Amino acid sequence: MDHRPHSDAGHLYGDLDSSIANVALTHIAGGLSAGLDESTWVLTSYLVSNAIVLPMSGWLTTIIGRKRFYMTCVALFTASSFLCGLAPTLPLLIFFRILQGAGGGGMGPSEQAILADTFPPEKRGLACRAIRATRSPVSATSFVILVAASEFPC
């Protein structure tokens, strides 16, 4: 069974992760006894590591292969997401967010390349629109849920 057209799900998780961190930043700061200024590094560290890996993705795929690179990024993103949830201190959380951003930075370009390989040129536009059409409502809905959850903590 070919799962390549569904590869955009990883990029969706990266978008959701950014939304979660933005919405929950004050709760993260309070839970780790950190100031709001210090806790913004949780967001910055992810974005910087993501921005470093993003342009290197094409080069890295030529060295280790597209599938291996993509699966490494998914594994790194997933493992570091789990570790972010367990981080007892702000410095550890920032470190895990750096790893998470590195994994997330490689997923987007790899997914687009897989999409281009999977569909013939005349069907790529339709495939991109279909994936984006399913991704946008999910992102919007999850953002509303996250905002509501942060306003009404359990």
C-alpha positions as a printed Julia matrix, in Angstrom:
154×3 Matrix{Float64}:
   0.0    0.0     0.0
   1.41   3.39   -0.97
   1.22   6.01    1.81
   3.17   8.78    0.11
   0.23  11.1    -0.73
  -0.56  11.38    2.98
   2.88  12.69    3.91
   1.56  16.22    4.48
   0.2   15.08    7.85
   3.65  15.59    9.37
   3.65  19.21    8.32
   0.21  19.6     9.88
   1.63  18.41   13.21
   4.35  21.02   12.95
   1.76  23.74   12.44
  -0.32  22.46   15.34
   2.76  22.36   17.54
   3.47  26.03   16.87
  -0.14  26.92   17.68
  -0.08  24.91   20.89
   3.11  26.59   22.11
   1.83  30.08   21.26
  -1.47  29.57   23.03
   0.0   27.83   26.06
   3.03  30.09   26.57
   1.73  31.73   29.75
   0.84  28.31   31.19
   4.28  26.97   30.25
   5.96  29.94   31.94
   3.88  29.49   35.08
   4.38  25.73   35.19
   8.15  26.04   34.92
   8.39  29.08   37.22
   9.81  31.21   34.43
   9.08  34.75   33.38
   7.25  35.51   30.16
  10.42  36.98   28.64
  12.38  33.8    29.37
   9.6   31.53   28.16
   9.49  33.14   24.72
  12.66  31.16   24.01
  10.36  28.15   23.79
   8.97  29.67   20.59
  12.19  31.24   19.32
  14.29  28.09   19.7
  11.84  26.08   17.57
  11.67  28.71   14.85
  15.44  29.22   14.63
  16.28  25.52   14.41
  13.45  25.06   11.9
  14.83  27.9     9.78
  18.33  26.4     9.86
  17.26  22.92    8.74
  14.71  24.04    6.15
  17.17  25.22    3.46
  19.52  22.3     4.13
  16.82  19.69    3.52
  17.47  19.25   -0.19
  21.17  18.75    0.36
  20.6   16.31    3.24
  18.21  14.21    1.14
  20.89  13.79   -1.53
  23.28  12.48    1.13
  21.05  10.1     3.11
  18.08   9.64    0.78
  14.63  11.21    0.77
  12.78   8.45    2.61
  15.46   8.02    5.28
  15.66  11.8     5.81
  11.88  12.16    6.06
  11.51   9.26    8.48
  14.39  10.62   10.59
  12.66  14.0    10.74
   9.35  12.41   11.75
  11.07  10.3    14.43
  13.04  13.29   15.74
   9.94  15.49   15.8
   7.86  12.82   17.55
  10.48  11.89   20.14
  11.32  15.5    20.94
   7.6   16.35   21.22
   7.27  13.62   23.83
  10.37  14.89   25.65
   9.0   18.45   25.58
   5.99  17.19   27.47
   8.26  15.65   30.11
  10.73  18.55   30.42
  11.01  19.57   34.08
  12.95  22.79   33.48
  12.9   25.63   30.98
  16.43  24.97   29.64
  15.54  21.33   28.94
  12.3   22.38   27.26
  14.21  24.82   25.06
  16.73  22.1    24.14
  13.94  19.69   23.18
  12.22  22.45   21.2
  15.46  22.94   19.23
  15.41  19.24   18.36
  11.71  19.46   17.55
  12.27  22.42   15.23
  15.05  20.55   13.45
  12.73  17.62   12.83
   9.87  19.85   11.78
  12.09  21.88    9.46
  12.89  18.84    7.37
   9.36  17.51    7.12
   7.83  20.25    4.96
  10.29  20.19    2.04
  10.42  16.39    2.11
   6.64  16.15    1.97
   6.48  18.47   -1.01
   9.15  16.45   -2.81
   7.3   13.2    -2.08
   4.11  14.78   -3.4
   5.91  15.83   -6.59
   7.29  12.29   -7.02
   3.95  10.63   -6.38
   1.78  12.52   -8.86
   2.39  13.22  -12.54
   2.89  16.93  -13.4
  -0.66  17.37  -14.67
  -2.16  16.09  -11.38
   0.16  17.81   -8.88
  -1.94  20.96   -8.6
  -5.04  18.95   -7.8
  -3.14  16.85   -5.25
  -1.74  19.97   -3.53
  -5.18  21.57   -3.37
  -6.75  18.4    -1.99
  -4.18  18.13    0.78
  -4.4   21.83    1.65
  -8.2   21.68    1.66
  -8.14  19.01    4.36
  -5.35  20.68    6.31
  -6.8   24.19    6.62
 -10.06  23.28    8.39
  -8.2   20.98   10.76
  -5.71  23.73   11.66
  -8.45  26.31   12.14
 -10.6   23.99   14.25
  -7.7   22.84   16.39
  -6.64  26.45   17.01
 -10.13  27.32   18.29
 -10.08  24.24   20.53
  -6.62  25.14   21.86
  -7.68  28.69   22.67
 -10.79  27.42   24.43
  -8.74  24.86   26.37
  -6.22  27.46   27.51
  -8.98  29.79   28.69
 -10.66  27.03   30.71
  -7.89  24.91   32.28
  -8.88  21.53   33.66
